[in-house]
Amino acid sequence: MALKIGDKLVLSISDVAFGGEGVGRVEDFVVFVPFVIDGEEVEVEITAVKQRFARARPLRVLSASPHRVEPVCRHFGACGGCQYQHIAYAHQLAVKQKQVAGLFDRIGGFGGDRVEAVIACPQPYGYRNRVMIRSQWNKPEQKLNIGFVRWDGGLVEDIDACSIAEPAINEQIRRVRANPPPKGGIKVVLRIPPDGWEVPPDSFFQNNFFQLPKLVETVRQVVRQGGSRHLIDLYCGVGFFGIELADAVESFVGVEYDRQAIESARRNARARGCANGEFIAATVEQALPELLKRFSRERTAVVLDPPRKGVHPEVLQWLGRERPAQIIYVSCHPATMARDLNILCGESVFELVRVIPLDMFPQTQHVECVADVRCRVE
């Protein structure tokens, strides 16, 4: 059956793919549909046809999943910030676990049984402490839209509140709307500073304070199970993991190329009386070779918390040659994590012990993962 834009058809949704779209098929041809759930039968309209797949928008749910719920936010289905508000939270966790397991099987070449159940967030709404809102001139309605980019294109959905943002963020949104930007095309970052941490305006910090203690607890548990006494915290930002884990090791070193973030990390450490670590302003590629020579590899763990694009191949090569006892990889992008760990474990120097997903981003397609990687005993 040759599909074309505008075709209407009925699909059975077999899965929800990483990225949040449901998977249907016309014979063997895949059709991706947003805002549906595995097990549903839906009527859709084709919106794009590519060589190997098509995309469609849902028109009607003909047979609803028992996991379907009423979205909390009235902008859901237009705003591109959330993908899963129509799915009961327990099933969101099951969907994410299956997605991560699939990525580690397909991209990483690992058995999916290494991926554990997703650790739930104690607050699935009202958790986000940082958002970026945009302004855009709405010519047909002759007004300025202020909000988030829509799921179906580059237009901005006008919003007055965000259901996954903390109340203080929504108050900031109201202030921006009361004093709007002078024109369209302006981005405004709104954030709540973390209590007790110095974070420069452009530096990274986790966007969910409610789930953050569980992330720290998970990484701490993995470090202690590995038995390392020294910690190298790469892509350390303002020093979060190094400082939080300082009492679990004899010494630590944090590496970050952003000098402002490193200065903040040093002040954060002093504010907590953390005296067994240091912070180096350098790229990971520059600092890692010397650091791996400084500590006994049998007693050293390396924390990798890279940007979404993943770890530079040169860093993976250095780790493969120097063989630290343990690598703890933390990432909000399990696809790039699976790719990097496939490289890291490809020469049988390292072994992936387990992957622990945490839901730092309820109602959305995103999921944080912590991977425990151990050096094989020679």
BAMARMAR-390633 format. One line per field, with one value per residue (C-alpha): residue number from 1; chain; x, y negated, z negated. Coordinates in steps of 0.02 Angstrom, whole numbers. Example, Ala and Ser with C-alpha at 12.3 -4.5 7.8 and 13.67 -1.06 7.14 Angstrom:
BAMARMAR-390633
n: (1  2)
chain: (A  A)
X: (615  684)
Y: (225  53)
Z: (-390  -357)
end
This chain:
BAMARMAR-390633
n: (1  2  3  4  5  6  7  8  9  10  11  12  13  14  15  16  17  18  19  20  21  22  23  24  25  26  27  28  29  30  31  32  33  34  35  36  37  38  39  40  41  42  43  44  45  46  47  48  49  50  51  52  53  54  55  56  57  58  59  60  61  62  63  64  65  66  67  68  69  70  71  72  73  74  75  76  77  78  79  80  81  82  83  84  85  86  87  88  89  90  91  92  93  94  95  96  97  98  99  100  101  102  103  104  105  106  107  108  109  110  111  112  113  114  115  116  117  118  119  120  121  122  123  124  125  126  127  128  129  130  131  132  133  134  135  136  137  138  139  140  141  142  143  144  145  146  147  148  149  150  151  152  153  154  155  156  157  158  159  160  161  162  163  164  165  166  167  168  169  170  171  172  173  174  175  176  177  178  179  180  181  182  183  184  185  186  187  188  189  190  191  192  193  194  195  196  197  198  199  200  201  202  203  204  205  206  207  208  209  210  211  212  213  214  215  216  217  218  219  220  221  222  223  224  225  226  227  228  229  230  231  232  233  234  235  236  237  238  239  240  241  242  243  244  245  246  247  248  249  250  251  252  253  254  255  256  257  258  259  260  261  262  263  264  265  266  267  268  269  270  271  272  273  274  275  276  277  278  279  280  281  282  283  284  285  286  287  288  289  290  291  292  293  294  295  296  297  298  299  300  301  302  303  304  305  306  307  308  309  310  311  312  313  314  315  316  317  318  319  320  321  322  323  324  325  326  327  328  329  330  331  332  333  334  335  336  337  338  339  340  341  342  343  344  345  346  347  348  349  350  351  352  353  354  355  356  357  358  359  360  361  362  363  364  365  366  367  368  369  370  371  372  373  374  375  376  377  378)
chain: (A  A  A  A  A  A  A  A  A  A  A  A  A  A  A  A  A  A  A  A  A  A  A  A  A  A  A  A  A  A  A  A  A  A  A  A  A  A  A  A  A  A  A  A  A  A  A  A  A  A  A  A  A  A  A  A  A  A  A  A  A  A  A  A  A  A  A  A  A  A  A  A  A  A  A  A  A  A  A  A  A  A  A  A  A  A  A  A  A  A  A  A  A  A  A  A  A  A  A  A  A  A  A  A  A  A  A  A  A  A  A  A  A  A  A  A  A  A  A  A  A  A  A  A  A  A  A  A  A  A  A  A  A  A  A  A  A  A  A  A  A  A  A  A  A  A  A  A  A  A  A  A  A  A  A  A  A  A  A  A  A  A  A  A  A  A  A  A  A  A  A  A  A  A  A  A  A  A  A  A  A  A  A  A  A  A  A  A  A  A  A  A  A  A  A  A  A  A  A  A  A  A  A  A  A  A  A  A  A  A  A  A  A  A  A  A  A  A  A  A  A  A  A  A  A  A  A  A  A  A  A  A  A  A  A  A  A  A  A  A  A  A  A  A  A  A  A  A  A  A  A  A  A  A  A  A  A  A  A  A  A  A  A  A  A  A  A  A  A  A  A  A  A  A  A  A  A  A  A  A  A  A  A  A  A  A  A  A  A  A  A  A  A  A  A  A  A  A  A  A  A  A  A  A  A  A  A  A  A  A  A  A  A  A  A  A  A  A  A  A  A  A  A  A  A  A  A  A  A  A  A  A  A  A  A  A  A  A  A  A  A  A  A  A  A  A  A  A  A  A  A  A  A  A  A  A  A  A  A  A  A  A  A  A  A  A  A  A  A  A  A  A  A  A  A  A  A  A)
X: (0  78  41  24  -1  -184  -225  -335  -321  -340  -183  -149  -12  113  242  296  468  609  564  382  293  182  226  96  119  40  98  285  292  311  200  244  100  115  1  -52  -16  38  -113  -228  -320  -326  -382  -242  -202  -35  67  236  300  484  575  568  429  285  216  35  -72  -205  -386  -483  -446  -556  -499  -417  -281  -325  -172  -247  -285  -345  -197  -175  -121  -241  -95  -48  -57  -5  144  300  362  272  238  160  28  -104  -18  -42  121  156  143  257  391  362  371  536  613  569  638  805  820  787  919  1050  1008  999  1134  1244  1238  1199  1063  913  911  1048  923  832  658  644  653  495  496  405  325  272  204  267  448  544  658  717  626  659  512  508  417  346  235  69  25  -150  -205  -95  -22  139  141  245  275  353  381  238  264  219  335  428  277  261  112  51  44  8  73  169  103  273  359  379  255  396  434  252  257  406  309  167  291  363  187  146  305  325  480  474  465  466  618  677  720  704  779  685  762  757  934  974  979  1158  1241  1323  1282  1332  1190  1247  1309  1216  1122  993  818  723  762  635  722  899  927  885  1010  1146  1099  1107  1279  1344  1283  1369  1534  1530  1491  1643  1756  1859  1947  1983  1859  1888  1733  1735  1623  1597  1509  1494  1564  1401  1449  1626  1564  1414  1522  1673  1635  1629  1810  1982  2007  1927  1966  1837  1871  1771  1821  1702  1812  1664  1590  1758  1771  1595  1642  1787  1675  1541  1672  1735  1557  1533  1703  1751  1941  1986  1961  2018  1947  2040  1988  2029  1950  1931  2047  2183  2169  2129  2298  2389  2250  2246  2431  2410  2299  2310  2195  2137  2067  1998  1822  1783  1617  1564  1422  1442  1332  1194  1313  1411  1595  1735  1808  1982  1922  1848  2015  2113  1998  2017  2206  2222  2086  2020  1930  1758  1667  1500  1416  1272  1168  998  1021  1023  1052  1221  1261  1228  1337  1482  1472  1472  1641  1705  1658  1697  1874  1818  1918  1761  1596  1427  1358  1191  1095  984  858  784  634  704  581  403  272  411  509  671  749  911  1020  1165  1275  1393  1543  1684  1857  1877  2007  2161)
Y: (0  -165  -299  -483  -640  -661  -476  -422  -247  -141  -80  40  -33  102  0  -173  -212  -308  -488  -464  -416  -264  -132  -68  28  36  209  192  3  -91  -239  -348  -429  -546  -544  -362  -209  -32  82  -54  -59  -234  -326  -435  -553  -540  -701  -648  -503  -457  -315  -198  -267  -388  -505  -535  -635  -549  -588  -470  -335  -189  -69  -152  -78  -49  -157  -310  -456  -634  -754  -882  -1024  -1103  -1136  -952  -892  -1063  -1114  -1011  -1004  -843  -680  -566  -660  -546  -392  -337  -366  -183  -140  -285  -201  -33  -116  -201  -42  50  -91  -96  94  88  -45  52  208  127  -8  57  242  282  392  293  387  271  127  116  46  -144  -231  -336  -522  -565  -716  -681  -859  -1029  -971  -1065  -1203  -1272  -1312  -1413  -1510  -1598  -1745  -1744  -1867  -1785  -1877  -1805  -1853  -2009  -1967  -1907  -1721  -1679  -1496  -1337  -1271  -1164  -979  -995  -1134  -1293  -1394  -1445  -1387  -1530  -1471  -1551  -1407  -1243  -1093  -1008  -1167  -1214  -1345  -1474  -1449  -1477  -1638  -1692  -1648  -1760  -1902  -1883  -1888  -2043  -2126  -2044  -2053  -2196  -2078  -1898  -1787  -1813  -1667  -1687  -1560  -1546  -1448  -1419  -1418  -1259  -1286  -1294  -1283  -1420  -1396  -1523  -1573  -1464  -1314  -1149  -1087  -948  -1015  -907  -941  -811  -664  -729  -642  -475  -508  -545  -392  -282  -343  -330  -150  -106  -185  -94  73  48  20  -121  -245  -381  -469  -564  -667  -713  -849  -898  -1065  -1153  -1000  -913  -729  -752  -853  -742  -584  -658  -563  -397  -407  -458  -589  -657  -770  -862  -915  -1046  -1161  -1301  -1409  -1497  -1329  -1273  -1431  -1396  -1214  -1270  -1387  -1252  -1133  -1262  -1302  -1118  -1097  -974  -964  -799  -856  -977  -1050  -1073  -1194  -1097  -991  -809  -763  -876  -822  -637  -562  -639  -602  -418  -409  -493  -363  -174  -109  36  -90  -224  -256  -378  -469  -520  -646  -716  -829  -746  -717  -594  -561  -607  -449  -499  -492  -319  -262  -329  -240  -79  -90  -144  -29  -112  10  -66  -189  -264  -341  -462  -524  -593  -522  -331  -313  -402  -313  -143  -193  -248  -94  16  -62  -54  129  182  243  346  234  173  256  172  233  143  -11  -102  -221  -362  -466  -642  -700  -635  -663  -679  -563  -590  -475  -484  -328  -274  -136  -32  23  127  168  354  436  482)
Z: (0  55  -75  -35  -137  -186  -187  -333  -402  -559  -647  -789  -900  -947  -1044  -1101  -1027  -1111  -1075  -1124  -964  -948  -819  -696  -534  -364  -309  -351  -333  -499  -541  -692  -787  -938  -1092  -1079  -1188  -1148  -1127  -1060  -894  -821  -667  -598  -454  -365  -379  -305  -201  -198  -112  -262  -372  -382  -514  -558  -678  -782  -739  -854  -980  -929  -1064  -1215  -1324  -1507  -1543  -1458  -1576  -1557  -1533  -1672  -1558  -1434  -1316  -1304  -1125  -1058  -1167  -1130  -1310  -1362  -1270  -1402  -1503  -1426  -1501  -1683  -1776  -1818  -1634  -1587  -1692  -1607  -1435  -1477  -1546  -1386  -1280  -1372  -1366  -1179  -1150  -1248  -1149  -978  -990  -1130  -1090  -1272  -1339  -1395  -1560  -1624  -1627  -1794  -1828  -1817  -1986  -2002  -2040  -2203  -2117  -1936  -1912  -1971  -1977  -1843  -1909  -1742  -1580  -1423  -1357  -1189  -1113  -936  -845  -800  -639  -610  -787  -796  -965  -1044  -1091  -1244  -1284  -1216  -1040  -978  -946  -762  -706  -746  -805  -987  -1089  -1199  -1380  -1547  -1656  -1640  -1736  -1754  -1816  -1998  -2062  -2075  -1890  -1846  -1946  -1840  -1682  -1741  -1771  -1595  -1523  -1624  -1558  -1387  -1276  -1149  -1000  -943  -930  -1109  -1225  -1413  -1534  -1699  -1842  -2028  -2101  -2198  -2385  -2448  -2275  -2175  -1990  -1855  -1737  -1592  -1693  -1705  -1857  -1866  -1834  -1960  -2143  -2202  -2115  -2142  -2310  -2229  -2089  -2217  -2319  -2163  -2109  -2289  -2301  -2137  -2193  -2360  -2279  -2166  -2317  -2240  -2353  -2224  -2111  -1948  -1908  -1722  -1650  -1832  -1807  -1976  -2065  -2108  -2105  -2171  -2320  -2355  -2351  -2441  -2601  -2506  -2444  -2506  -2371  -2213  -2065  -1960  -1780  -1684  -1540  -1597  -1710  -1789  -1837  -1911  -2017  -2079  -2113  -2222  -2320  -2336  -2407  -2532  -2586  -2633  -2716  -2580  -2590  -2505  -2326  -2193  -2032  -1868  -1730  -1572  -1438  -1484  -1340  -1412  -1594  -1588  -1538  -1686  -1808  -1762  -1802  -1971  -2053  -2067  -1931  -2042  -2168  -2052  -1989  -1848  -1840  -1665  -1657  -1481  -1375  -1272  -1126  -1233  -1269  -1147  -1066  -1125  -1305  -1279  -1204  -1353  -1475  -1376  -1385  -1568  -1636  -1794  -1908  -1881  -1768  -1818  -1667  -1701  -1554  -1506  -1330  -1339  -1151  -1155  -1319  -1238  -1089  -1202  -1312  -1158  -1114  -1293  -1317  -1139  -1175  -1326  -1442  -1530  -1572  -1590  -1756  -1759  -1703  -1828  -1747  -1850  -1800  -1814  -1680  -1713  -1576  -1446  -1332  -1430  -1559  -1659  -1671  -1782  -1711  -1819  -1715  -1789  -1725  -1696  -1807  -1705)
end
